[in-house]
């Protein structure tokens, strides 16, 4: 985990493995301080706080959760008394679900007590931090229903949460390709100098464009396999990974194929999602391809 300044008042804490528990966080050093996403467990959250303390020694006054996943919200309880801002869908989706052994090994969830957002918004929300505007835009469902991007226009920074994965395979859960592509087009249109992705290294708009190309490729290959009568698991075992083979966690492909299949069947995502079934299918994909099974 490392701290990197990305603009005059914006900073990122970056995790370098890019697995499911290795999310990035952001910090805006204005208006008493704003943390964006609070890590996957308390040890990571405490380390994040130590790094941000190099910028502002006092505890930040606000937290923004860009989604409901554990890698984004599990450190919320360390900010007791502060304002926690999120999309209206987030509180009902913050309860921990089943997870495979790797995630239980990567994250220590025993001491986590869900701390729910205190301020909810629908489509957009604007913070005024000592004259610097911060725009929260609900873009989900992409990865999840509550996906939100955080745009600091004056400094050319977008904190993208799990709407953007960089050099690691994205993973669709509740969303669809059309909505995700619209989100990526929006990020490109905003034309930030820096994107802080939910997972992976910093990038510019090329990161959003590369991810869009991946999702378009997966959708077209899924449509071809769907037309051949293959189920999503068989399709994920057969679709060529091509230039995306070197991205971390390539077996996440299955989740994206399943999202494409739902769209092709005109179905919505189940609620709750079958997390363990999805992880089991990803394991089968990895085994069939002879690659490491990691999430």
C-alpha positions in Angstrom: 0.0 0.0 0.0 1.4 3.4 -1.0 0.4 7.0 -1.0 0.6 9.1 -4.1 -0.4 12.7 -4.7 -2.3 13.1 -8.0 -3.2 16.8 -7.9 -2.9 19.9 -5.7 -5.3 18.5 -3.0 -6.1 15.0 -4.2 -4.2 11.8 -3.1 -4.6 8.1 -3.7 -3.7 5.1 -1.6 -2.9 2.3 -4.0 -2.9 -1.4 -3.3 -0.6 -3.2 -5.7 -1.9 -6.8 -5.9 -5.3 -6.0 -7.5 -7.1 -8.9 -6.0 -10.7 -8.5 -4.6 -9.5 -7.2 -1.2 -6.9 -4.8 -2.7 -9.0 -1.8 -3.4 -7.6 1.7 -3.8 -8.8 4.7 -1.7 -8.7 8.4 -2.3 -8.3 11.6 -0.2 -9.2 15.2 -0.8 -7.4 17.6 1.5 -10.1 20.3 1.5 -13.0 21.1 3.8 -11.7 19.1 6.8 -10.7 16.2 4.6 -12.6 13.6 2.6 -11.8 9.9 2.4 -13.0 8.0 -0.6 -13.6 4.3 0.2 -12.3 2.7 3.4 -10.6 -0.5 2.4 -11.5 -4.2 2.8 -10.7 -4.8 6.5 -9.6 -2.8 9.6 -5.9 -3.5 9.3 -5.9 -2.1 5.7 -8.1 0.8 6.9 -5.7 1.7 9.7 -2.8 1.6 7.3 -4.7 3.9 4.9 -5.4 6.4 7.8 -1.6 6.4 8.7 -0.8 7.3 5.1 -3.4 10.0 4.8 -2.1 11.4 8.2 1.0 12.4 6.4 -1.1 14.9 4.5 -3.6 15.9 7.3 -2.9 14.7 10.8 -6.5 15.1 12.1 -9.1 12.6 11.2 -11.1 13.5 8.1 -14.6 14.9 8.6 -16.2 13.0 5.7 -16.2 9.6 3.9 -17.6 8.8 0.5 -18.4 5.2 -0.3 -18.5 4.7 -4.1 -20.3 1.4 -3.6 -21.5 -1.2 -1.1 -18.8 -3.9 -1.6 -16.7 -4.8 1.4 -13.5 -3.6 -0.2 -15.0 -0.1 -0.2 -16.9 0.1 3.2 -15.3 -2.2 5.7 -13.3 0.6 7.4 -16.2 2.9 7.9 -16.4 2.2 11.6 -13.1 3.9 12.1 -14.7 7.2 11.1 -17.3 7.2 13.8 -18.9 10.7 14.2 -18.0 11.7 10.6 -20.4 12.1 7.7 -20.5 9.1 5.4 -22.0 9.8 2.0 -23.2 7.2 -0.5 -25.9 6.4 -3.1 -29.3 5.6 -1.6 -28.9 1.9 -2.6 -25.8 1.3 -0.6 -27.0 0.7 3.0 -29.2 -2.3 2.2 -26.4 -3.9 0.2 -23.6 -3.6 2.8 -24.2 -6.8 4.6 -21.4 -9.3 4.1 -22.0 -12.3 1.9 -20.4 -15.6 1.4 -16.9 -15.6 0.1 -14.3 -18.2 -1.1 -11.3 -19.2 0.9 -8.9 -16.8 -0.8 -11.0 -13.8 0.2 -11.2 -15.1 3.8 -7.4 -15.4 3.8 -6.8 -12.0 2.3 -9.2 -10.1 4.6 -9.8 -10.3 8.3 -13.5 -9.6 8.7 -14.0 -10.8 12.3 -13.9 -7.3 13.9 -15.9 -5.4 11.2 -19.1 -3.8 12.4 -21.0 -2.2 9.5 -21.2 1.6 9.8 -23.9 2.7 7.5 -23.9 5.9 5.4 -25.4 8.9 7.1 -26.1 11.0 4.0 -27.8 9.4 1.0 -28.3 10.8 -2.5 -30.1 9.7 -5.7 -28.4 10.8 -9.0 -26.0 13.6 -8.1 -24.6 15.3 -5.1 -22.2 18.3 -4.9 -19.8 19.0 -2.0 -18.3 22.5 -1.6 -15.0 22.0 0.1 -13.7 25.5 0.9 -14.6 26.7 -2.6 -13.6 23.4 -4.4 -16.6 21.6 -5.8 -16.7 17.8 -5.7 -19.3 16.1 -7.8 -20.7 12.6 -6.9 -22.4 11.0 -9.8 -24.3 7.7 -9.5 -23.4 5.6 -12.6 -24.6 2.1 -11.5 -25.4 -0.5 -11.9 -22.1 -1.3 -13.5 -20.0 -3.5 -11.2 -22.8 -3.0 -8.5 -26.0 -1.1 -8.2 -24.6 1.8 -6.2 -21.5 2.6 -8.3 -20.6 6.2 -7.9 -17.7 8.2 -9.4 -16.3 11.3 -7.6 -15.2 14.1 -9.9 -13.0 17.0 -8.8 -13.3 19.3 -11.9 -10.9 22.0 -10.9 -8.1 19.5 -10.4 -8.9 17.1 -13.3 -9.3 14.1 -11.1 -11.9 11.3 -11.1 -12.0 8.7 -8.3 -13.8 5.9 -10.2 -14.3 3.3 -7.5 -15.1 -0.1 -9.0 -16.5 1.4 -12.2 -12.9 1.2 -13.4 -10.4 -1.6 -13.1 -6.9 -1.1 -14.5 -4.5 -3.9 -15.6 -6.8 -6.4 -13.8 -10.0 -8.0 -15.1 -13.2 -6.2 -14.1 -16.0 -8.2 -12.6 -19.6 -7.6 -13.3 -22.1 -8.5 -10.6 -25.4 -6.6 -10.7 -25.0 -4.4 -13.8 -25.0 -4.7 -17.5 -22.6 -3.9 -20.3 -24.7 -1.1 -21.7 -24.8 0.8 -18.5 -21.1 0.2 -17.8 -20.1 1.4 -21.3 -22.2 4.6 -20.7 -20.3 5.2 -17.5 -16.9 4.8 -19.2 -18.0 7.1 -22.0 -18.9 9.7 -19.3 -15.5 9.4 -17.7 -13.8 9.9 -21.0 -16.1 12.9 -21.7 -15.1 14.4 -18.4 -11.5 14.2 -19.7 -9.7 14.0 -16.3 -5.9 14.2 -16.1 -6.0 11.4 -13.6 -8.3 8.5 -12.9 -8.0 6.7 -9.6 -9.5 3.2 -10.4 -11.0 1.0 -7.8 -8.4 -1.6 -8.5 -5.1 -1.2 -10.3 -2.6 1.7 -11.0 -3.4 5.3 -11.8 -4.3 6.1 -15.4 -5.8 8.8 -17.7 -8.7 8.3 -20.0 -6.8 5.6 -21.8 -7.6 3.3 -18.8 -11.3 3.8 -19.3 -11.0 3.3 -23.0 -9.0 0.0 -22.6 -11.7 -1.3 -20.2 -14.4 -0.3 -22.6 -12.7 -2.2 -25.3 -12.5 -5.3 -23.0 -16.2 -5.1 -22.2 -17.2 -4.7 -25.9 -15.0 -7.7 -26.8 -16.5 -9.8 -24.0 -20.1 -8.9 -25.0 -19.5 -9.7 -28.7 -17.8 -13.0 -27.9 -20.6 -13.8 -25.4 -23.2 -13.0 -28.1 -21.5 -15.4 -30.5 -21.4 -18.2 -27.9 -25.0 -17.5 -26.8 -26.1 -18.0 -30.4 -24.3 -21.4 -30.5 -26.3 -22.6 -27.5 -23.4 -22.6 -25.0 -24.1 -21.7 -21.4 -22.2 -18.9 -19.7 -19.7 -21.3 -18.0 -18.8 -23.1 -21.3 -18.5 -19.8 -23.0 -16.1 -18.4 -20.4 -14.0 -21.5 -20.8 -13.7 -21.0 -24.6 -13.5 -17.3 -25.2 -10.0 -16.3 -26.1 -8.4 -14.0 -23.6 -6.2 -12.4 -26.3 -4.4 -9.2 -25.1 -6.2 -9.4 -21.7 -4.5 -12.7 -20.7 -1.9 -10.7 -18.7 -4.4 -8.8 -16.7 -4.7 -10.0 -13.1 -7.5 -12.4 -12.2 -8.5 -13.4 -15.8 -11.0 -15.9 -14.6 -13.3 -13.1 -13.6 -14.3 -13.3 -17.3 -17.1 -15.7 -16.2 -18.9 -12.9 -14.2 -18.8 -10.6 -17.3 -20.0 -13.4 -19.6 -22.9 -14.1 -17.2 -23.8 -10.3 -17.3 -23.8 -10.4 -21.1 -26.0 -13.5 -21.0 -28.5 -11.8 -18.7 -28.7 -8.9 -21.2 -29.2 -11.3 -24.1 -32.0 -13.1 -22.2 -33.5 -9.7 -21.2 -33.1 -10.6 -17.5 -32.1 -8.5 -14.5 -29.5 -9.5 -12.0 -30.8 -11.7 -9.2 -31.1 -10.2 -5.7 -29.2 -11.3 -3.8 -26.5 -12.5 -6.3 -25.2 -16.0 -6.1 -21.7 -15.1 -4.9 -20.5 -18.6 -4.1 -21.9 -19.9 -7.4 -20.0 -17.2 -9.3 -16.7 -17.9 -7.5 -17.1 -21.6 -8.1 -17.7 -21.0 -11.8 -14.6 -18.8 -11.9 -12.6 -21.6 -10.3 -13.8 -24.0 -13.0 -12.8 -21.5 -15.7 -9.3 -21.2 -14.2 -9.0 -24.9 -14.0 -10.1 -25.5 -17.6 -7.6 -22.9 -18.8 -4.7 -24.0 -16.7 -4.3 -20.7 -15.0 -4.2 -19.6 -11.3 -7.6 -19.4 -9.6 -7.6 -16.1 -7.9 -10.3 -13.5 -7.4 
